[in-house]
Amino acid sequence: LHATTNPLIRLLGPDTANARWYLIDILTSEGTKDPVALYGIYDDAYRKVDGQWLIERTHIDFLWPERTYLGPRIPL
């Protein structure tokens, strides 16, 4: 399961935007006793090209099981 929740999307101009998404990622496999869980934050930058919104840059910080959050990589 790879789920993103609680998006915060901001339009910065007619062709640019940024966003923050929270990640819940759970991996289970046959024969594995315990699932692996990850929690994190995506910071994305978007650009509109030929009328279509595209991801220009993405960055993820993991919060659990080991915290490595360094702060937003794009202005929020």
N, C-alpha and C positions, 0 to 999 in steps of 0.2 A: 504494500500500500504506500503510495507516494501522494500525499495530499497537501495542497497549499490552502491557507485560510486567511481570513481577515485582510484582504488586500487594501492598501492605501495607495491610490493612484492619483498623481497630480499632473495636470497639464501645465507645462512651463511656457509653451508657445504653440503656434499652429502646427508645428512639426516635431515637437519634442515633449517628452513626458518622463516621469520616473515613478517608481513604485516600490513598495515594501510588501513582502508576502511572508507569512509564517509557515514553516515546514513541519509536517509530521510524517515520518518515514518509518515503516515497520516492515521488516523482512523476515519471512518464515520459509523454511525449507523442510522437505520431507526428511525425517530422521533427526531433525534438530530439536533438542529438548526445549530450549528457550528462544523466543524471537529476538531479533536485534532491533533496537529502536534508536532513532536519531531525531533530534529536534533542532531546528535552526531558523535563520532569517535570510531571505533572499533580498538583495537590493538590486533593482534593475533600472536600466536607462533604455528608453525607447525613442525611435526616430521614425517619422512617417516618410516613406519613399514611394513615389508613384501612387499615392493614395492608400497605401497599405502600411499599418503599424508593424514595425519589426523590432526585435530585441537588438539593441546596439551593444549593450554590455550587461553582464550579470555577475553577481558576486554572492557567495553564500558564507555565512558564519555559522558554525555549529555551536549550539548551546548545551546539548546533553547528548551523550554521556560525559563528554569532556568539553568544558567551556573554552572556546577560542574566539569569542566575540570581540572585535576590535573597533566597532562603531560603524555607522553608515559610510559607504563608499561614494555615495552620491548625496547631494543636498536634499533633505526631505522637508 
